[in-house]
C-alpha cells in the first residue's frame, strides 16, 4: 500500500500520515481536550500515556505490514483530523474497520462524510476488500450523523466493547459491503442518492 497515497474530493483530502504531522495533531488534541476526552480509549489497568509521535510510528509500522491505512484529513490544505483504516484482513474475510476524528472547529462542514467515503471507495476498489465496519458509542451524536449521511447499515450493539473514559463502553455497529455501492459510496453521496436510513435507536 503506497506510502505517498493521496485521495481527494473537492476541498477534502486524505493522505498517509507523516512523522512531522505529530506537532499539528498534538496541538489540535491538546487545545480541544473537552471535545476529545469522552471518546478516547483508556487503559483499564492504569494510566494511558498520550504519545503522538509514538502513535504515528506505530501506525506507519502497521502500514508497512499492510494491516492499516493511517490517513490525515486535510481541508483546503490544512490538517484537521485523522482517519484510520485498521485491522485489515485479506482472503476469505477481506474486511477492515474505520475510525476517525476531526478538529471541532471544522465539524459540520461535510468534511468527515467525504473523508470516510473516499477511504471506503479506495479499500473496495483498489485494495480489494469486501466489508468495512465502523463502531460508534451511542452517545457520540456527531459520528452517528456521519454514518447516517452515508447510509451505512446498522448491525447491532457490541456490549462493553472498548474501554473509553475509564469504563467499558457499548458501541453501535455499522457496516457496508462492496456490493452495496457498486457505483462508489462517494458518488452516491455527492449525487444525493443515499437511501433514507432509519435506525432502531432513533
ZAGU-96534 format. One record per atom (N, C-alpha, C): residue in three letters; residue number from 1; atom name; x, y, z. Coordinates in steps of 0.001 Angstrom, whole numbers, plus 500000, padded with zeros to 6 digits. Layout:
% ZAGU-96534
   r   k  a     px     py     pz
 ALA NUM CA      X      Y      Z
...
% end
This chain:
% ZAGU-96534
   r   k  a     px     py     pz
 UNK   1  N 500847 498815 500000
 UNK   1 CA 500000 500000 500000
 UNK   1  C 500886 501240 500000
 UNK   2  N 500595 502149 499077
 UNK   2 CA 501508 503262 498796
 UNK   2  C 501611 504225 499968
 UNK   3  N 502846 504570 500326
 UNK   3 CA 503070 505490 501442
 UNK   3  C 502819 506938 501022
 UNK   4  N 502780 507204 499718
 UNK   4 CA 502518 508554 499211
 UNK   4  C 501076 508718 498729
 UNK   5  N 500208 507828 499147
 UNK   5 CA 498826 507825 498691
 UNK   5  C 498100 509116 499069
 UNK   6  N 497398 509710 498095
 UNK   6 CA 496587 510907 498308
 UNK   6  C 495242 510698 497627
 UNK   7  N 494147 510935 498350
 UNK   7 CA 492790 510823 497818
 UNK   7  C 492093 512158 498021
 UNK   8  N 491382 512645 497001
 UNK   8 CA 490816 513996 497083
 UNK   8  C 489391 514043 496549
 UNK   9  N 488569 514845 497231
 UNK   9 CA 487233 515198 496743
 UNK   9  C 486984 516659 497089
 UNK  10  N 487053 517523 496086
 UNK  10 CA 486860 518950 496328
 UNK  10  C 487899 519489 497288
 UNK  11  N 487438 520096 498394
 UNK  11 CA 488335 520690 499387
 UNK  11  C 488881 519673 500390
 UNK  12  N 488426 518419 500299
 UNK  12 CA 488789 517396 501281
 UNK  12  C 489830 516443 500696
 UNK  13  N 490897 516226 501453
 UNK  13 CA 491975 515343 501013
 UNK  13  C 492344 514370 502127
 UNK  14  N 492567 513125 501744
 UNK  14 CA 493167 512129 502629
 UNK  14  C 494567 511856 502129
 UNK  15  N 495537 511857 503016
 UNK  15 CA 496893 511444 502658
 UNK  15  C 497475 510640 503803
 UNK  16  N 498442 509806 503489
 UNK  16 CA 499071 508987 504513
 UNK  16  C 499768 509881 505540
 UNK  17  N 499622 509537 506801
 UNK  17 CA 500204 510323 507883
 UNK  17  C 501735 510327 507783
 UNK  18  N 502338 511421 508237
 UNK  18 CA 503797 511555 508261
 UNK  18  C 504244 511821 509694
 UNK  19  N 505491 511508 509979
 UNK  19 CA 506017 511739 511326
 UNK  19  C 505924 513216 511710
 UNK  20  N 506143 514095 510744
 UNK  20 CA 506131 515521 511062
 UNK  20  C 504720 516068 511326
 UNK  21  N 503697 515238 511131
 UNK  21 CA 502332 515663 511461
 UNK  21  C 502088 515672 512970
 UNK  22  N 502996 515083 513736
 UNK  22 CA 502769 514911 515175
 UNK  22  C 502498 516236 515880
 UNK  23  N 503252 517283 515551
 UNK  23 CA 503090 518548 516267
 UNK  23  C 501725 519169 516009
 UNK  24  N 501249 519109 514757
 UNK  24 CA 499933 519656 514429
 UNK  24  C 498824 518841 515107
 UNK  25  N 498947 517515 515073
 UNK  25 CA 497946 516659 515715
 UNK  25  C 497919 516906 517214
 UNK  26  N 499089 517004 517815
 UNK  26 CA 499152 517268 519256
 UNK  26  C 498505 518608 519593
 UNK  27  N 498744 519611 518778
 UNK  27 CA 498167 520935 519040
 UNK  27  C 496640 520880 518988
 UNK  28  N 496090 520198 517991
 UNK  28 CA 494629 520080 517896
 UNK  28  C 494078 519338 519105
 UNK  29  N 494690 518203 519418
 UNK  29 CA 494188 517364 520501
 UNK  29  C 494290 518047 521861
 UNK  30  N 495397 518698 522136
 UNK  30 CA 495599 519290 523454
 UNK  30  C 494810 520587 523630
 UNK  31  N 494539 521288 522538
 UNK  31 CA 493762 522527 522611
 UNK  31  C 492277 522248 522814
 UNK  32  N 491842 521056 522432
 UNK  32 CA 490405 520718 522459
 UNK  32  C 490149 519481 523307
 UNK  33  N 490750 519446 524518
 UNK  33 CA 490639 518259 525359
 UNK  33  C 489196 517915 525708
 UNK  34  N 488363 518894 525970
 UNK  34 CA 486985 518607 526375
 UNK  34  C 486189 517976 525238
 UNK  35  N 486551 518293 524007
 UNK  35 CA 485886 517717 522834
 UNK  35  C 486288 516258 522648
 UNK  36  N 487561 515952 522825
 UNK  36 CA 488076 514613 522520
 UNK  36  C 488011 513630 523686
 UNK  37  N 488139 514094 524916
 UNK  37 CA 488293 513193 526054
 UNK  37  C 487175 512154 526186
 UNK  38  N 485894 512493 525957
 UNK  38 CA 484840 511481 526142
 UNK  38  C 484928 510297 525181
 UNK  39  N 485705 510411 524098
 UNK  39 CA 485742 509371 523072
 UNK  39  C 487092 508661 522996
 UNK  40  N 488014 508995 523891
 UNK  40 CA 489363 508419 523822
 UNK  40  C 489453 507107 524585
 UNK  41  N 490140 506148 523985
 UNK  41 CA 490379 504876 524664
 UNK  41  C 491233 505100 525901
 UNK  42  N 490932 504353 526971
 UNK  42 CA 491691 504425 528210
 UNK  42  C 492186 503027 528580
 UNK  43  N 493083 502966 529539
 UNK  43 CA 493688 501707 529953
 UNK  43  C 492981 501202 531205
 UNK  44  N 492332 500027 531147
 UNK  44 CA 491600 499538 532327
 UNK  44  C 492506 499157 533491
 UNK  45  N 493818 499027 533248
 UNK  45 CA 494733 498601 534311
 UNK  45  C 495648 499724 534804
 UNK  46  N 495480 500931 534278
 UNK  46 CA 496339 502017 534715
 UNK  46  C 496259 503199 533779
 UNK  47  N 497054 504234 534030
 UNK  47 CA 497015 505432 533172
 UNK  47  C 497529 505137 531765
 UNK  48  N 496959 505842 530789
 UNK  48 CA 497369 505704 529396
 UNK  48  C 498106 506971 528983
 UNK  49  N 499385 506826 528686
 UNK  49 CA 500200 507982 528308
 UNK  49  C 499935 508361 526861
 UNK  50  N 499700 509642 526617
 UNK  50 CA 499482 510129 525257
 UNK  50  C 500838 510384 524609
 UNK  51  N 501117 509662 523540
 UNK  51 CA 502404 509768 522847
 UNK  51  C 502114 509894 521357
 UNK  52  N 502023 511107 520865
 UNK  52 CA 501623 511340 519478
 UNK  52  C 502675 510819 518502
 UNK  53  N 503938 511054 518782
 UNK  53 CA 504995 510581 517877
 UNK  53  C 505080 509057 517876
 UNK  54  N 504946 508469 519053
 UNK  54 CA 504962 507016 519139
 UNK  54  C 503772 506398 518423
 UNK  55  N 502620 507056 518516
 UNK  55 CA 501419 506567 517839
 UNK  55  C 501598 506585 516326
 UNK  56  N 502185 507654 515805
 UNK  56 CA 502418 507734 514361
 UNK  56  C 503413 506675 513910
 UNK  57  N 504469 506462 514693
 UNK  57 CA 505448 505422 514358
 UNK  57  C 504779 504058 514292
 UNK  58  N 503884 503781 515237
 UNK  58 CA 503159 502509 515244
 UNK  58  C 502249 502382 514038
 UNK  59  N 501565 503466 513677
 UNK  59 CA 500680 503446 512511
 UNK  59  C 501460 503192 511217
 UNK  60  N 502624 503807 511094
 UNK  60 CA 503434 503602 509893
 UNK  60  C 503973 502180 509825
 UNK  61  N 504235 501599 510976
 UNK  61 CA 504648 500194 511006
 UNK  61  C 503514 499288 510531
 UNK  62  N 502290 499608 510953
 UNK  62 CA 501121 498843 510504
 UNK  62  C 500902 499021 509004
 UNK  63  N 501177 500220 508492
 UNK  63 CA 501071 500452 507051
 UNK  63  C 502034 499549 506289
 UNK  64  N 503274 499474 506757
 UNK  64 CA 504266 498624 506092
 UNK  64  C 503881 497151 506162
 UNK  65  N 503189 496770 507240
 UNK  65 CA 502747 495380 507395
 UNK  65  C 501445 495098 506655
 UNK  66  N 500884 496125 506004
 UNK  66 CA 499641 496018 505231
 UNK  66  C 498441 495665 506109
 UNK  67  N 498480 496110 507375
 UNK  67 CA 497342 495877 508262
 UNK  67  C 496565 497155 508551
 UNK  68  N 497031 498297 508034
 UNK  68 CA 496337 499565 508279
 UNK  68  C 496662 500564 507178
 UNK  69  N 495764 501532 507036
 UNK  69 CA 495981 502701 506188
 UNK  69  C 495733 503924 507069
 UNK  70  N 496788 504515 507618
 UNK  70 CA 496623 505666 508510
 UNK  70  C 496662 506981 507729
 UNK  71  N 495530 507659 507676
 UNK  71 CA 495412 508905 506932
 UNK  71  C 495322 510095 507879
 UNK  72  N 495732 511261 507392
 UNK  72 CA 495281 512517 507980
 UNK  72  C 494232 513094 507037
 UNK  73  N 493338 513894 507599
 UNK  73 CA 492302 514576 506833
 UNK  73  C 492719 516030 506682
 UNK  74  N 492742 516513 505457
 UNK  74 CA 493056 517914 505205
 UNK  74  C 491848 518613 504589
 UNK  75  N 491654 519864 504973
 UNK  75 CA 490594 520695 504401
 UNK  75  C 491240 521959 503862
 UNK  76  N 491172 522122 502560
 UNK  76 CA 491816 523255 501882
 UNK  76  C 493291 523348 502256
 UNK  77  N 493932 522186 502336
 UNK  77 CA 495364 522114 502593
 UNK  77  C 495773 522124 504042
 UNK  78  N 494811 522269 504966
 UNK  78 CA 495123 522314 506392
 UNK  78  C 494746 520999 507065
 UNK  79  N 495658 520448 507866
 UNK  79 CA 495376 519214 508591
 UNK  79  C 494314 519486 509647
 UNK  80  N 493193 518734 509578
 UNK  80 CA 492086 518977 510503
 UNK  80  C 491614 517708 511212
 UNK  81  N 492222 516552 510912
 UNK  81 CA 491773 515335 511569
 UNK  81  C 492547 514116 511117
 UNK  82  N 492109 512973 511618
 UNK  82 CA 492689 511694 511238
 UNK  82  C 491599 510707 510865
 UNK  83  N 491939 509770 510003
 UNK  83 CA 491066 508652 509659
 UNK  83  C 491950 507424 509498
 UNK  84  N 491672 506386 510272
 UNK  84 CA 492461 505164 510200
 UNK  84  C 491619 504004 509701
 UNK  85  N 492126 503336 508670
 UNK  85 CA 491584 502044 508250
 UNK  85  C 492451 501006 508960
 UNK  86  N 491862 500246 509869
 UNK  86 CA 492653 499365 510718
 UNK  86  C 492174 497922 510643
 UNK  87  N 492962 497043 511236
 UNK  87 CA 492625 495608 511288
 UNK  87  C 492319 495059 509899
 UNK  88  N 493120 495435 508910
 UNK  88 CA 492901 494972 507547
 UNK  88  C 493202 493481 507448
 UNK  89  N 492239 492735 506950
 UNK  89 CA 492392 491305 506724
 UNK  89  C 492061 491002 505275
 UNK  90  N 492829 490109 504668
 UNK  90 CA 492603 489732 503279
 UNK  90  C 492015 488308 503215
 UNK  91  N 491972 487745 502045
 UNK  91 CA 491493 486374 501891
 UNK  91  C 490003 486244 502084
 UNK  92  N 489598 485195 502814
 UNK  92 CA 488176 484891 502943
 UNK  92  C 487415 485905 503779
 UNK  93  N 488115 486727 504560
 UNK  93 CA 487450 487766 505356
 UNK  93  C 487405 489091 504597
 UNK  94  N 488542 489574 504126
 UNK  94 CA 488640 490795 503312
 UNK  94  C 487851 491956 503919
 UNK  95  N 488225 492332 505123
 UNK  95 CA 487485 493377 505815
 UNK  95  C 488437 494291 506583
 UNK  96  N 487874 495381 507107
 UNK  96 CA 488642 496327 507918
 UNK  96  C 487675 497174 508726
 UNK  97  N 488246 497947 509659
 UNK  97 CA 487486 498889 510470
 UNK  97  C 487937 500304 510119
 UNK  98  N 487039 501267 510297
 UNK  98 CA 487400 502674 510124
 UNK  98  C 487061 503437 511398
 UNK  99  N 488011 504284 511812
 UNK  99 CA 487799 505207 512916
 UNK  99  C 488292 506585 512510
 UNK 100  N 487742 507635 513108
 UNK 100 CA 488096 508983 512664
 UNK 100  C 487849 509993 513768
 UNK 101  N 488529 511129 513659
 UNK 101 CA 488237 512296 514496
 UNK 101  C 488511 513551 513674
 UNK 102  N 487905 514656 514102
 UNK 102 CA 488104 515919 513394
 UNK 102  C 488191 517069 514408
 UNK 103  N 488981 518056 514080
 UNK 103 CA 489085 519289 514856
 UNK 103  C 487681 519881 515003
 UNK 104  N 487227 520173 516229
 UNK 104 CA 485867 520710 516406
 UNK 104  C 485618 522009 515661
 UNK 105  N 486673 522759 515351
 UNK 105 CA 486497 524000 514603
 UNK 105  C 486112 523752 513147
 UNK 106  N 486231 522480 512703
 UNK 106 CA 485884 522141 511323
 UNK 106  C 484731 521144 511252
 UNK 107  N 484141 520839 512379
 UNK 107 CA 482992 519936 512394
 UNK 107  C 481801 520607 511724
 UNK 108  N 480934 519813 511105
 UNK 108 CA 479736 520333 510477
 UNK 108  C 479936 520937 509108
 UNK 109  N 481123 520766 508526
 UNK 109 CA 481409 521313 507194
 UNK 109  C 481372 520240 506105
 UNK 110  N 480825 519071 506421
 UNK 110 CA 480704 517965 505462
 UNK 110  C 482069 517355 505114
 UNK 111  N 483055 517577 505970
 UNK 111 CA 484391 517045 505718
 UNK 111  C 484455 515552 506020
 UNK 112  N 483953 515153 507183
 UNK 112 CA 484093 513763 507614
 UNK 112  C 483344 512776 506720
 UNK 113  N 482083 513032 506332
 UNK 113 CA 481435 512081 505425
 UNK 113  C 482212 511871 504127
 UNK 114  N 482743 512951 503550
 UNK 114 CA 483522 512814 502318
 UNK 114  C 484801 512015 502559
 UNK 115  N 485461 512266 503694
 UNK 115 CA 486691 511540 504003
 UNK 115  C 486416 510051 504180
 UNK 116  N 485358 509726 504899
 UNK 116 CA 485005 508314 505102
 UNK 116  C 484653 507653 503775
 UNK 117  N 483887 508344 502944
 UNK 117 CA 483513 507780 501640
 UNK 117  C 484736 507579 500747
 UNK 118  N 485663 508534 500761
 UNK 118 CA 486904 508385 499994
 UNK 118  C 487657 507136 500426
 UNK 119  N 487787 506943 501724
 UNK 119 CA 488528 505784 502242
 UNK 119  C 487836 504479 501886
 UNK 120  N 486516 504432 502049
 UNK 120 CA 485789 503198 501748
 UNK 120  C 485893 502852 500273
 UNK 121  N 485726 503834 499404
 UNK 121 CA 485861 503559 497968
 UNK 121  C 487253 503038 497630
 UNK 122  N 488269 503594 498259
 UNK 122 CA 489637 503149 497964
 UNK 122  C 489857 501697 498402
 UNK 123  N 489407 501351 499597
 UNK 123 CA 489656 499983 500051
 UNK 123  C 488809 498969 499277
 UNK 124  N 487647 499381 498794
 UNK 124 CA 486842 498475 497978
 UNK 124  C 487415 498352 496561
 UNK 125  N 487690 499469 495940
 UNK 125 CA 488024 499475 494521
 UNK 125  C 489496 499201 494230
 UNK 126  N 490385 499553 495143
 UNK 126 CA 491819 499414 494889
 UNK 126  C 492474 498349 495767
 UNK 127  N 492208 498398 497072
 UNK 127 CA 492802 497399 497970
 UNK 127  C 492143 496042 497778
 UNK 128  N 490858 496048 497428
 UNK 128 CA 490168 494791 497144
 UNK 128  C 489441 494187 498330
 UNK 129  N 489150 495000 499356
 UNK 129 CA 488396 494477 500495
 UNK 129  C 486910 494394 500166
 UNK 130  N 486180 493657 501014
 UNK 130 CA 484770 493391 500752
 UNK 130  C 483837 494079 501747
 UNK 131  N 484328 494295 502994
 UNK 131 CA 483440 494807 504045
 UNK 131  C 484185 495800 504931
 UNK 132  N 483506 496887 505283
 UNK 132 CA 484033 497877 506211
 UNK 132  C 483064 498007 507386
 UNK 133  N 483619 498068 508593
 UNK 133 CA 482814 498238 509803
 UNK 133  C 483242 499516 510525
 UNK 134  N 482261 500239 511062
 UNK 134 CA 482501 501415 511882
 UNK 134  C 481717 501235 513177
 UNK 135  N 482400 501340 514317
 UNK 135 CA 481771 501161 515626
 UNK 135  C 481749 502508 516353
 UNK 136  N 480580 502880 516876
 UNK 136 CA 480389 504216 517448
 UNK 136  C 479624 504119 518763
 UNK 137  N 480084 504871 519760
 UNK 137 CA 479359 504927 521025
 UNK 137  C 477972 505533 520821
 UNK 138  N 476951 505015 521494
 UNK 138 CA 475595 505556 521345
 UNK 138  C 475492 507040 521671
 UNK 139  N 476397 507542 522526
 UNK 139 CA 476348 508955 522939
 UNK 139  C 477025 509888 521930
 UNK 140  N 477720 509342 520944
 UNK 140 CA 478514 510159 520027
 UNK 140  C 477664 510598 518828
 UNK 141  N 476814 511581 519061
 UNK 141 CA 475863 512027 518033
 UNK 141  C 476539 512496 516748
 UNK 142  N 477642 513280 516790
 UNK 142 CA 478267 513705 515531
 UNK 142  C 478737 512541 514660
 UNK 143  N 479329 511509 515273
 UNK 143 CA 479778 510357 514491
 UNK 143  C 478608 509551 513956
 UNK 144  N 477541 509467 514722
 UNK 144 CA 476347 508763 514246
 UNK 144  C 475759 509460 513022
 UNK 145  N 475838 510784 512996
 UNK 145 CA 475320 511513 511831
 UNK 145  C 476140 511200 510575
 UNK 146  N 477422 510954 510753
 UNK 146 CA 478271 510641 509599
 UNK 146  C 477816 509346 508924
 UNK 147  N 477638 508281 509698
 UNK 147 CA 477242 507006 509080
 UNK 147  C 475821 507077 508538
 UNK 148  N 474958 507887 509181
 UNK 148 CA 473599 508036 508675
 UNK 148  C 473598 508783 507342
 UNK 149  N 474430 509827 507231
 UNK 149 CA 474530 510562 505970
 UNK 149  C 474986 509651 504832
 UNK 150  N 475851 508685 505162
 UNK 150 CA 476392 507797 504133
 UNK 150  C 475542 506548 503921
 UNK 151  N 474554 506328 504783
 UNK 151 CA 473653 505200 504602
 UNK 151  C 474239 503860 504968
 UNK 152  N 475164 503822 505947
 UNK 152 CA 475700 502533 506364
 UNK 152  C 474632 501731 507104
 UNK 153  N 474704 500446 506962
 UNK 153 CA 473722 499531 507536
 UNK 153  C 473992 499303 509022
 UNK 154  N 472952 499342 509850
 UNK 154 CA 473084 499073 511278
 UNK 154  C 473040 497570 511513
 UNK 155  N 474014 497073 512309
 UNK 155 CA 474090 495627 512531
 UNK 155  C 473871 495205 513982
 UNK 156  N 473830 496155 514903
 UNK 156 CA 473587 495756 516286
 UNK 156  C 474460 496499 517273
 UNK 157  N 474527 495963 518497
 UNK 157 CA 475232 496612 519596
 UNK 157  C 476285 495676 520166
 UNK 158  N 477509 496179 520298
 UNK 158 CA 478577 495440 520979
 UNK 158  C 478617 495922 522431
 UNK 159  N 478345 495038 523360
 UNK 159 CA 478328 495392 524774
 UNK 159  C 479759 495447 525326
 UNK 160  N 480052 496518 526071
 UNK 160 CA 481354 496651 526716
 UNK 160  C 482513 496451 525769
 UNK 161  N 482449 497076 524615
 UNK 161 CA 483390 496780 523525
 UNK 161  C 484774 497371 523741
 UNK 162  N 484854 498674 524097
 UNK 162 CA 486145 499351 524243
 UNK 162  C 486164 500120 525561
 UNK 163  N 487315 500114 526215
 UNK 163 CA 487465 500869 527454
 UNK 163  C 487730 502330 527095
 UNK 164  N 486744 503178 527360
 UNK 164 CA 486801 504595 526994
 UNK 164  C 486356 505421 528189
 UNK 165  N 487079 506502 528443
 UNK 165 CA 486714 507398 529529
 UNK 165  C 486502 506620 530837
 UNK 166  N 487432 505663 531065
 UNK 166 CA 487519 504906 532321
 UNK 166  C 486371 503939 532588
 UNK 167  N 485733 503431 531531
 UNK 167 CA 484715 502393 531688
 UNK 167  C 484579 501631 530371
 UNK 168  N 484075 500397 530458
 UNK 168 CA 483827 499611 529246
 UNK 168  C 482546 500113 528599
 UNK 169  N 482659 500565 527361
 UNK 169 CA 481547 501246 526701
 UNK 169  C 480950 500415 525570
 UNK 170  N 479609 500467 525485
 UNK 170 CA 478904 499835 524373
 UNK 170  C 479147 500629 523092
 UNK 171  N 479043 499943 521962
 UNK 171 CA 479193 500591 520654
 UNK 171  C 478147 500050 519679
 UNK 172  N 477520 500966 518938
 UNK 172 CA 476697 500559 517808
 UNK 172  C 477607 500104 516666
 UNK 173  N 477155 499106 515935
 UNK 173 CA 477931 498558 514815
 UNK 173  C 477261 498923 513497
 UNK 174  N 478049 499521 512598
 UNK 174 CA 477583 499861 511256
 UNK 174  C 478533 499219 510244
 UNK 175  N 477990 498831 509103
 UNK 175 CA 478842 498180 508104
 UNK 175  C 478328 498459 506703
 UNK 176  N 479211 498225 505742
 UNK 176 CA 478843 498319 504336
 UNK 176  C 479721 497345 503558
 UNK 177  N 479172 496749 502519
 UNK 177 CA 479945 495836 501672
 UNK 177  C 480063 496425 500268
 UNK 178  N 481025 495918 499543
 UNK 178 CA 481297 496419 498197
 UNK 178  C 480077 496304 497295
 UNK 179  N 479313 495218 497460
 UNK 179 CA 478145 495010 496605
 UNK 179  C 477054 496054 496827
 UNK 180  N 477054 496680 497979
 UNK 180 CA 476023 497675 498284
 UNK 180  C 476251 499007 497585
 UNK 181  N 477477 499258 497151
 UNK 181 CA 477786 500530 496480
 UNK 181  C 478636 500268 495224
 UNK 182  N 478083 499558 494237
 UNK 182 CA 478868 499246 493037
 UNK 182  C 479314 500491 492277
 UNK 183  N 478560 501589 492427
 UNK 183 CA 478901 502834 491737
 UNK 183  C 479852 503701 492546
 UNK 184  N 480172 503268 493771
 UNK 184 CA 481034 504034 494660
 UNK 184  C 480221 504782 495706
 UNK 185  N 480668 504735 496942
 UNK 185 CA 479948 505403 498026
 UNK 185  C 479991 506920 497885
 UNK 186  N 481150 507464 497514
 UNK 186 CA 481261 508911 497369
 UNK 186  C 480356 509417 496252
 UNK 187  N 480327 508732 495135
 UNK 187 CA 479447 509142 494034
 UNK 187  C 477990 509163 494477
 UNK 188  N 477587 508121 495188
 UNK 188 CA 476203 508059 495666
 UNK 188  C 475893 509211 496599
 UNK 189  N 476838 509519 497479
 UNK 189 CA 476640 510598 498447
 UNK 189  C 476573 511959 497756
 UNK 190  N 477513 512219 496859
 UNK 190 CA 477553 513520 496184
 UNK 190  C 476340 513747 495285
 UNK 191  N 475780 512673 494751
 UNK 191 CA 474584 512794 493903
 UNK 191  C 473303 512905 494724
 UNK 192  N 473438 512791 496054
 UNK 192 CA 472254 512879 496909
 UNK 192  C 471365 511662 496823
 UNK 193  N 471940 510492 496526
 UNK 193 CA 471162 509273 496340
 UNK 193  C 471285 508297 497503
 UNK 194  N 471816 508775 498649
 UNK 194 CA 471908 507917 499824
 UNK 194  C 470510 507527 500273
 UNK 195  N 470250 506219 500453
 UNK 195 CA 468909 505816 500893
 UNK 195  C 468617 506344 502292
 UNK 196  N 467363 506698 502533
 UNK 196 CA 466959 507159 503860
 UNK 196  C 467073 505976 504822
 UNK 197  N 467884 506141 505855
 UNK 197 CA 468161 505046 506768
 UNK 197  C 467565 505341 508133
 UNK 198  N 466681 504472 508597
 UNK 198 CA 466069 504597 509930
 UNK 198  C 466705 503562 510832
 UNK 199  N 467343 504016 511907
 UNK 199 CA 467991 503108 512820
 UNK 199  C 467083 502807 514013
 UNK 200  N 467185 501618 514581
 UNK 200 CA 466261 501239 515678
 UNK 200  C 466410 502090 516924
 UNK 201  N 467517 502802 517070
 UNK 201 CA 467733 503618 518271
 UNK 201  C 467326 505064 518061
 UNK 202  N 466873 505437 516841
 UNK 202 CA 466459 506827 516574
 UNK 202  C 465223 507194 517398
% end
